[in-house]
């Protein structure tokens, strides 16, 4: 939080965040969960390391991961 406040002038503090983003859908939440698990498998020490890890995880996503998220969403709809 301190880094975001210091490095991002337009940062909106979490107490002002909506409880659920209208821009997210259930598939987005699943993808974000998978990304988070992969990104934080090892400790991150710098912002640049975080950025690099996010890019690596995103580029390494296989279509099967996306398909799984979509399938889970369809099951919940039923």
N, C-alpha and C positions, 0 to 999 in steps of 0.2 A: 504494500500500500504506500509506504514511504517513497519508494522509487517511482511509482506511478504519479503520485502527487508532485514530486520534484521534477520528473522528466517530461511529464505530459501536462501542459498548461490547461487544457480543456478537460482534464480528468473529472469524471462525475463520481463522487464518493458512493460506496455501496449502500449507504442508508437512503440514497435517492434512486437506486436501481429498482425497476419494477420486479415484482415477485416472479413473473414469467415474461419472457420476451415474446412479443407478438410476431417477431421476425423468425423465431425458431419454430420448427415443427418436430414431431416425435422422432423423425429420422435424424434431424440435426442433433438432438440430445444424445441419441445413441452413438453417433459418429464422434461427438465431443467426448463422450465417456471413454470410448476406445482410444482416442488420441491422448487423453489425459493419462490413462494407464500406461501407454507406451512412452510418452514423453518423460514421465516421472519415475521410470524404472531405475534410473540413476540420479544421484543428486546433481542439481544444477547450481552453478556458482555465479554466473554472470547473465546479464540480459542477452548478450550476443550468443552465449551458449544456448539459452532458451530459444531464441529465434532460430538458430541452426537446427536444434532438435525438433522444433515444430515443422520446419521445412522438410527435414529428413523423414519424419513420421508421415507427413501428408503425402510426400512423393512416393513413399513405400506402401501406401494403402493399396490393397488389392481390390479388384472389383467384387470379389466374394464378400469382403467386409461390408461394402455398401449394400450388396444384395441381402445379406443377413439382416442389416438394420431395416431395410424395407420389408422383408418378410415378417420380422417381429412386429412392425407397425401394423401390417395387414391383419395379423392374428389378433392383435388387441382390438382392432376395429370390429372384427367378427364377434 
